[in-house]
């Protein structure tokens, strides 16, 4: 292997300069928003989000400024968070991308579960690429093996050329459905009008995904969009969108004092959903925790909607909004009884209702025991509003 040794690789000067500036900027923006005369939930949620981004950028800044990798002819030494580590060339059995959270992981026979990490910036250096030339790329080897297995599968076509064309068509279909699914998520999650159509569509979407899976001859998997472990493109992201949309709508639109009971009751049903999905497509078995969480979102969202929409409200109250300022991190309106008798009460409402409300407007509050036995309530501005 030719070249001059040792040579040192660090992050580019632009990244070393900009990441601290952006981290400080997001932190300053968080402090600025916290000091505004705004609702408390805004002064907590927005600075919290900005602080989260600032901390991530600060971490990147520390790595960009202090991390370095020194390459010798027979070994590599790295400095990560002021911790030094070394690996010898003859110990390396191969490299993988994204293994155990590493950008690029160099694996040894002894410590395959604790890989030696190189960053993407370091691997993009020409000298580093030359140093790694003779290191086996285990990802490429596995991908080649999967591709050979795919190209020998008669379900995808009679010839390798037909099978490659099939794979290309399936990937295009998967990406198109994912784009449509994102639009669907924006509709149900942000502007669910008409409401019953939006909620019903979210409830039925997973069944449509299963139908597409079957009609494709199971060539489209229930996993993520990109070709998964068995080289099939996935359409499972649509199920993710449906579960998130239903959970968001239930959380924003209704109040359930017994919500822990709702979640607990849905756990067995969610486990059953995951079991059935694993029976339909084995790719689900590769992500059991994520599949269970999404199934719980979906089942709990369906149960919450059924509890309210199939019930008849037994409690009704009309109040007049006297203030639209929230008291705590919840989105709250303050309203007094419409007849002027009684004390001002606090009503938790959805963000959309809060945005459209104004002082003097009528607020209609509904509630009931719940079709499934879970007490619920929700409050919306009455139509037409008070003049």
N, C-alpha and C positions, 0 to 999 in steps of 0.2 A: 504494500500500500504506500503510494507516494504522498508527499506533503511534508510540511514543516511542523514539528511538534515541540512543545505543546501549543495548542491554540485555545483561546477563551471565547465563549459565546455568551452574550447577554441580550436582554431585550433591546429593541430598537430605541434610538434616542427620542423619537416622537412619542412612543408609548410611555417612556420613562418621564417625559415632561407633562403629557396631557392627563394621565390618570390621576395624579395628585390634584391637579387643577379642577378636574371634573368632580372628584370626591369632595373637595372643599366647597365647590359650587352647590352641589346637592345638599350638603350639610347646612350651608348658609340659607338656602331656599327653605329648608325645613324649619329653621329658627324663625325666618321671616313670616311664614304662614302661621306658625304657632302664636306669634304676637299680633295677628290680625284680629279685628273685631268681627269674628265670624262665629257660626254655631260651633259648639264645643266638639261635636263629632267630626267636623271639618278640621279643626285645629289639632285633633288627635290622629285621625286617619291619614290625612295628607302628609304631615311631618313624619309619621311612622313609616309610610311608604318611601318617602325621600331619604330618611335615615337608613332604611334597609339598603337602598341603592348606594348611598354614600359609603356604608360599611363594606359592601362588595367591591366598590371601586378602590377603597383604601387598602383592602387586602391585595387587590391587583397591583396597586402602586408599590406596596412593600416588595412584592415578588419582582416587579419590573425593575426596581432600583437595586435591590440587594442580591437577587438570585443570579447565579452564573454556573456554567458548566465548562470544565477544563478537560480537553481531549488530549490524551497521550496515545502513542502508538499501540499500547497494550492495555489501556484502561481508561475509565472516565471518572472524574471527580465532580460532584455537584455540591452547591451550597443552596439550601432551601430553608428559609426562615432561620438563618444562621446555624443550620445543622448540616454538617458535612457527611457525605456518603461516597463510597467508591465501589466500582464494579470492574472486574477484569474481563477482558475480551473473551478469553477462553472459557469463561463461566456462562456466557450468554447462549441460550438455546433458541432464541427467537424474539420477535417484537410483535406487539399488538397495539391497536389504537383503542383508547377508551377503556382499557382494562383496569378494574378496581379504581376508577376515578382518575386515572392518569391520562394525560394527553397521548403520550406514546410510552408504553411500558416495555422495558427490557426484562425478559424473564430468564431465571436460572432454574436449574433442577432442584436446588435446595430451597429457594424462597419464591416459589411461583405465586404464592398468595400475598407476598409483600414485594411487588415489582419495583424495579429501579426506574424512576420517572424522568422523562425528557419532555420539555414543553413543545408546543407547536412552533413557537418562534425559533427554538433551537434546531428543530428538525428541518426547518426551511432553509437553514444555512447550507451553502453548497459544500463546504468542507465537511460538515456533519453528514450530509447525504453520502458523500464519498466514503466516510468512515463506516457508515452503516451498510454499504453496498453488499457485503458478503453475509450480513445477518439475515436469516430466514424470516420472511414476513408471514407469520402464522395466520393472520387474517386473510391474506391473499390465497394461502394454501387451502384454508377452509372454504373460502368463497369458490375457488376453482373446483373443489370437490363437490360442493352443492350444485354448481352450475353443470358439472358433468352429469350428476344425478338427474338434474332437471332436464337436460338435453337428451337423456335416455328414457324419459317418461313419456309413454305413448299418449297420455291424456292431453298433452300440450300440442300434439301434432305428429305427423308421420315422419318428418325429417327434421334435423337440427335447425335448418333455416325456418321452417314453419313454427318450431317451438320458440325460437328467438322472437319471431313476429308476434306470437301469442303473448309472450312475456311483455313485450313493448306495449301491446294493446291493453293488457291487464293493468300495467302501471299507469297508463293514461286514464283508464276508467277509474282507478283508485284515486288519483289526484283530482279528477273532476268531481267525484262524489264528495271528497273532503272539502273542496271549495264551496260546493253547494251546502254542505253540512255547516260550514262556518256561517254562511248567510242565514241558515235556519236558526243557529244558536243566537245570532244577533236579534232575529225577529222574536223568538220566544223569550229570550233573556232580557231584552231591553224594551221592546214595543209589542207586547202580546195582544194584538188587536186583530180580529175578534178573539176574546180570551179563551172560549171553549175550543175554538179551532186550533189555537196555538198549543194549549195543553194536550188536546187530543192527538195532535200531530206528534208531539214529543213522546207521548205514551206509545204510539204505534210505530215510531221510527225503528226501534230495535227489531221489531218483527219484519219490517221491510228489509233491514240489513240481512236478517237470516234468510229471507226469500231470495235476495240477490246472491247470497253465498251458495244456496242450493242450486239456483238456476245457472250459476257459472260453473257447475260441475265441481264445486268446492275448490276451484282454482283461485278464487279470491278468499283470503283467510279472514278470520275475525280478529287479527292482530292489527298493529299500526300500519300506516300507509306504505312505508318502505318495505321491500321484500324481507320477510322474516327468516327464521331459522331454516325453514324448508323452501326458501326462495320464492314463496308466493306473495304477491302484493296484498295488502290488507285494507279492509274497510271498517275495521273496528273503531276508528276514530268517530264515526257517526254515532255509535252507541255511547261513546264518551260524551259527545255533545248533548244527546238526549238526556242522559243521567244528570249532567250538570244543569241543564235548562230546567228540568223538573225540580231539582233541589233548590235552585235559586228562586224560582217562582214561589214555592211553598214557604221559603224563609222570608221573602220580602212581602208577600201578600197577606199572610195570615199569622195570627198569634195562637200558639198552643201552650197553655200553662203546663201541660203534661208531656212536653216534647221528649224528655228522657224516656218515658214509657213508649212513645212512638218509635224511637230509634231502637230500643231494646226488642220491641215486638217484631221489628223488621229484620233483625239479624238472622233468624232461621230461614226466612224467605230468601234473603240475599245469598246465604250459603247454598240453598237449593238452586238458585239461578246460576251460580258459578258452576255447580256440579253438572247441570244440564248443558251449559255452554261448553264445558270440557268434553262432554260426550259428543257434542256436535262437531267441535274442532279442537284438536289436541294442542293448538298453539296457545290456547287460553291457559293451559297448565304451566306455561313458561312465565306467567305473570300473575300468580294467584292472589297476592295482596292487592295489587292495583285492580284486578277484576272484582274482588270482593268489595272494595271501597266504592267502585262505580255501581255495582249491583245494589249496594246499600243506599246510595244516593237515589237510584232509580226507584227502588221499591218504596222507600220512605216518601219520595215525591209523589208517587202514585197514591199511596195510602193517605197522605195529607190532602191531596186534591179530592179523592173520593169521600173522605170524612166530611169535607165542607160542601162540595158541589152536590152530593146526593142527600144532604140534610136540609131540613126546613128551619130557617132562623126562628128561634123562639124568643129572642131578645132584640129589641129595637129601640134606639134612642136618637133623637135629633138634638144637636147642640150647635152653638154659634161659636165660631173660631174667634178667640180673643188675642192669640199670639201664635206665631209660627216658629218661634225659637225653640230648639231642642234643649232639654234639661240635662241630658247625659249623652253617651255615645249613640243611643238609639235615636231614630228620627221621630220626633214627637211634635204633636200639636196640642195646644191648650184650648179647651172649649168649655163654655158654660151652657147649662140647659137652655133650650130654646125659649122656654116660658120665663126665663130670668130668675127662676127660683132654684136655689141650690148653689153649691160651690163649683168653682172651676176645676175641671178634671184634666188629666193628661191622657192622650190617646196616641198609641204607637201606630204609625202609618207607613205605607210603602214610599220609597223615594219619589215615585211619580206623583202620588197624591200630595206629598209635601211640596213638590215643586209647583203644583198648580193651585195650591191653597192660598188664600189671602184673608186678612182680617175682615170679620163680618160675614164670611161665607158660612153656609150651613154644612155641618158635618154629620153624616149618617153612620151610626155604629151598629153593626149586626153581630149576633152571637148565637150559639146553640150548643146542645149536648154532643153533637157529632154523630154521623151515621155509624162510625166505628167505635163510638163511645169515648172519643177524645174531644173535650171541650175546646171550642175555637171561637175566635172573634176577628173581625176586621173592620176598619173604618175608612170610609171614602167620602169625598165631597159630594153633597147631594146635587142632583140636577133637576131644575136649573138652580144656579147659585143664588144666594140672597142678594137683594139689591139695596 
